Amino acid sequence: MTKKEISSGVVHKVPVDLRRAITSSSTVIKAWDSLTPLGRNEWICWVTSVKKKETRENHIGRVCAEILEGKRRPCCWAGCPHRGDN
């Protein structure tokens, strides 16, 4: 089986569950890789910042759907606390 490589974020590495969802579709991989490193970082942080498993699964599904819709960053989220401008 060929390992599918995808781009990471600025600070964060892509967690296994999010990586699995992104690599399940070549269209999602292409959309993910078209994001800026900062944009990918914010999506990763948006997924990993939640506490409940159900919420995390929901966020992962939304990442895939929303980047395919053309969203570049999570909507209505204050942003990754690791950004220097927050």
HELIX and SHEET records of a PDB file:
HELIX    1   1 VAL A   16  ILE A   22  1                                   7    
HELIX    2   2 SER A   26  ASP A   33  1                                   8    
HELIX    3   3 PRO A   37  THR A   48  1                                  12    
HELIX    4   4 LYS A   53  LEU A   68  1                                  16    
END                                                                             
